[in-house]
Amino acid sequence: MARDPAANPASPANPASPTSPPRRRSPVEIRWRQFRNAPRPVVRAVLSSLIVASVLAAAYLAYDVAISRGAALPGGDLRVLFVAVLILAVLVTGSVVTYLVVPLPKGSGERGRRSAWSAALGLFAAVPICYLVLVVAVQILKPLFT
């Protein structure tokens, strides 16, 4: 007694019925999904730059407000030096932390390796973070305190 392949939908002779194609996502949906599912090492590296930039920008903001109000601090007005040190500290921290936390993909090897590309990734991620934190500190927060 031969069985009819059409009667059994799971049989190899009867391929799965065609379903509707998946809907196309908008570019905003694609970016939102990538944001929600970011790799943990990359999130840690970016957050380290953001934390260092935020702490140093808060210190700069306090110094800037004190100088603006006429405080006589030792060394005089060193705001430009403070900003240069802030930028350098954020860039170095971003590079070093990213080098330490974001290894290259393993591929077929047994362990992940680190390279200068990881440090470059941290450097290039720290530049806009530093810029944005300074803009928020100087353009948005400083007018609230003066």
Secondary structure, 3 states (H helix, E strand, C coil): CCCCHHHCCCCCCCCCCCCCCCCCCCHHHHHHHHHHCCCHHHHHHHHHHHHHHHHHHHHHHHHHHHHHCCCCCCCCCCHHHHHHHHHHHHHHHHHHHHHHHCCCCCCCCCCCCCCHHHHHHHHHHHHHHHHHHHHHHHHHHHHHHC
